[in-house]
Amino acid sequence: MRHISSTAQIQPQSTSRILMIRPTQFGFNQQTADSNVFQHQQAGQRTQEEISTLAQAEFDLMVSQLQMAGVEVKVIDELEGDRNPDAVFSNNWISYHQSGRVVLYPMLAENRRSERRLDIVEQLRSDYHIEEVIDLTHFEKDGKFLEGTGSMVLDRRYKIAYACLSQRTHLEVLQAFAEKLDYEVVYFHATDDLGRPIYHTNVMMCIGDIFAVICLEAIHNPDERQRVRQTLEQTNKYLIELSLEQIKHFAGNMLMVRNRRQEKFLVMSTAAYDILTDRQRSILNDYARILHTDLSIIERYGGGSARCMLTENHLPRS
């Protein structure tokens, strides 16, 4: 592992600036369902219009809660005519870095690739310095994918990318990301309680500044599990371990954010909050105040939760 140094002072782990895409066309995406066991289609119970309306209400409540806490949220509407059922999960196609680099990612589902919008990048240029746009989407033609900060959980302070390999997370693309942004990669394999591969790392893991939430139980290879634990401990993280049952309720899908007063918050869904033990909640609240909202429609039909909806803007101001 790289030498732990002053990198920790250079790059903050969290940001007070968040981008979110309002889900005007939200719905069940058949193209993603095979690799995402969190998705559930309940045929006949609700119309597509009802699902979309309910998802927008959940989204708006989450935005309101973040803004009331003092977090700067930039809400972007889908373009007229777009039909992107998963557009709300914008962290899968783009990431913004303090170095001024922007990364575009290759995605497994063909109908998700139209979510990538360079117009959003151009909007940010007026207020932020963008040094370079790194385009990794050419890997799609080789059937290799890396779905942003869904596939990777980044320790931005120490420039380490934790990644659970799956259909959506290929080692070759991880290595390309690491080379471009000078990250170390800690990769592993993980499965749920039925032995199915966990599709995104961010459903089982969250990195805060001095804590980490993780389901080590999902990593069955003892060498891989030990390497993950050791790396987290060497970067001075207090570990809060989750069970396989807890990650089924999106308990790992959290993100630490800050407000303008540098107060820290841990954002999650109500389902995640409810499945945590009293002790886990108490420990986490010591590190960052928990914010949770009901995202049951987005979770059920989209197979993603709070962290998937939050795209962090770490770009330097121009």
N, C-alpha and C positions, 0 to 999 in steps of 0.2 A: 504494500500500500504506500501511496505517496507520503512524503514527510508532512506531518501536520504543522502548519506554519501560520504566518500572518495572513494567509488567505482568508481566515475567519473574520478578520477585521475589514477586509476589502469588500466582500460580497455579503450583504445581509440575506438572511434566509427568507424573510417575508417582505411583502410590499403592501402599501396602502392603496395601490391603484389596480383595479380589477376591470376586465372587459367581460361582458356577457351578451349572448345573442338571444333575443326574445323569440320563443318557440311558436311562431304563428302557424306553422304547418306540422306541429309535433304529432307523432303517432308511432305505432308499432312498425319496425323496419324488418321485413322478412329476411333481407340480405345479411343482417348482423346476428340473427337469432341462433344460427347453428353454433357460433363460437361464444355466445353470451348466455349463460344459463340463468342470469338474473332477469332476463326478459320473460314476460308472460302475456300471452294474448288471450283475452277473455271475450271470445266471440259472442256477439248478440247482446251483451250487457250494456254497451255504450256505443254510440255512433262515433265516427271519426271526428266530427265537428265537436261533439261533447268532450271527447278526450283532449282535443287541442285547446278548447276553452278552459277546461280545468287545469291543464298544464300551464297555461298563461297566468292563471290566478296564482298558482303555486310559485311560479317564477317571480311575479310582481311582488308577492309578499316577502320573498327572500331578498329581493333588491331593496325593498323598503327597510327591512331589518338591518341590512348592511349599511345603508345610508344613514339610518338613525344612529348607528354606532360610530359614525364618522368616517367610514370607509368610502373612498372615491370610486364610484361605479360608473363606468361608461356603458350604457345599454345601446346595442346596435340592433336595428330591425333587419329581418331578412329582406333581400331584394324582391321587388314585385315579380311574381311569376315563378319564384323559386319553389321547389317541392322537396325540401330537405327535412325528413322526419326527425333527424338526430342533430340538427343545427345547434340546439341548445348545449351540446357537448363540445364546445369550441376548443377545449384544451387538447383535443386529439389531433388537430391539423396545424397548430402553430404554437410557438413559444417565443417569448421576448426576454432578452438577457441584458444584464448591466453593461456588458461589453459593447452594446449597440448592435449586436447581432440578432437577427430574426431567423427562425428555422421553420421551414415548411416540411411536413411529414407525409410519407406514403401510407395510405390507408387500405385496409383489406376490402371493404365493401365498395363496389364501384359507384353506387349511388350516393356515397358520402364524399366522394372526391370533389364534387361541385360545391361543397361547403367552403373550400379554400378560396378566399377573396383577397386579392391584392389591393382592392380599393380600401380595405380596412387598414392595411399597412400604409398606404399613401395618406390616409387621414391622420395617422399618427406622426407623420414626418413634419407636420407644421409645429408640433410641440415637443417632439423628442428626436434625439440624434439616432439615426439608423446608419450604422457603419456598413452593414452587409446583410443581404438576404441569402441564406444558405438553403438551397433547394435540394431536398433528398427524395423528391417524388419520383425520380427516374428509376428508383428501385422497384416501383410497381410493375414495370414491364418484366421484371425477373421473378415476380411473385414473392417479394420480400417487403416486409412492412415494419413500421415503428410509429405507433399512434401517440406521439407527443408525450405529454406528462400524464397520460393514461398508462402507456407502456413503461414509462420510467417515472420513478420518484426521485427527484433531485435533491441532494444536499448541496445547495448553492454556496454555502459558506466554505465547504471543503472540496467542491467540484467533484462530487461522486454521484454517479447515476446508478441507482439500484433498479434492477430489471428482472422480472419473471418472464422467461422465454415461453412463447406461445405462438399460435397461428398469426397473431397480430404483432409479435415482437421478435424480430430476427437478429441474431448476433452480428451479422455483417453490417446491418444498418446501424446498430448500436455502436459498433466500432467506428463507423464513419462519423457519427455524431460526436463521439469522444475525441476523435482526431481534430475535428474542426473547432471544437470548443474547449479543448484541453481538459477533458473530464476523465476520471478513472471510472471503469465500469465494474460493478459487482453484480454478476448475473447468477440466476438460480432457476430451478424448476419448482413449481408449486401446484398442488391440486386441492380440490375441495373434499368434503367428507365422503363423496361418492367416487373419488379418484379422477374427477374430471379436471383438466387443466384450468387454472385460473387465468382468465383472458387478459386482464389488465392488472398491473402491479398496484395501482392506486386503490383497488378495492380491498387490499390486504395490508396496506402500509401507508403511514404518514410520517413525514419528517418535520419536526419543529426545530427551533433554534437549539434547545438543550434537552429535548426529549424526542422519542420516537415511539409511534404506535405500530405494532406489527403482529401478525399471526405467524409466529415461527413454527407452529404446529403444522402448517400447510407445506413446509419445506421438508421433504422426507429424506433427502440425501444428507447424512450427518456432516459431511465435509462442507457442503454448501451452506447448511444451517449455521455451522460454526463460523464460517467466513463472514456471513452477514452479521451475526451477533458480535463478533470480534471487531469488525469495522465500525459498527455503531458505537461500541464501547470506546474504541480508540478515538472517536470523534466526540467523546464526552456527552453521549446521549443517555438519558435515563429511559429505560425501556418499560413500556406498558404493553404487556402481551395480551393479545386477543385470542379467543377460541374460534374454531371453525364455525360454530353456530353463530357467533357474533358477526363474522364477516358476511354471512348469508343475509344479514340485515343491514349491510353497508357500514358497519362500525369502523372499517378501515378507511372509508372514503371521506376523509376530513382534510381541511387545509387551514393552516395558520395564516392569518392576515393581521395587518396593523391599521390603525387610523392615523389621522394627522397628528395626534398627540402622542403617537408611538405606543399607545395601549394595544395589547395583543388579544386577539380573538381566535377561537378555534371553531370553524364553520362546519356543520354537519346537518344531517336530516334528523327529524324527530324519531324515525325508526332506529337510526344509529344511536341516538341519545338514550332511547328507552331500553335498548338491549345491553347497554353498559351497566356494570355493577356500580353500586353507590361508591365504593372505594375508587374505582377507575374514574368516575366523574369528579370526585374530590381531588384526586391527584392532577387530573387534566386542568381543572379550574385553578389550581395553584400556578400553572404555567401560562394559561391563557383563558380568558372568559369564554365559556361555551355559548355559541349562538346556534339555535336549531330551529328549523321550520319543517312543516309537513310537506314532503315531496313524494307522497305515495303514488300519485299518477305517473309522474316522471320516472320513478323507480320501477314501477310495475311494467309499464309499456316500453320504456326506453332502456331499462337495464343499467342505468347509471344514476348517480346521486349528486350530492352537493359539490364535492370536489370537482367532478367532471364538468360542472357548469361554470367553473371559475377559471378564467385565463388571466394569469398574473402578468402585469406590465412592469418589468424591471428595467426598461430602457432609461438611459439618462436624459434629463431634460435638455433641450437644445438652447 
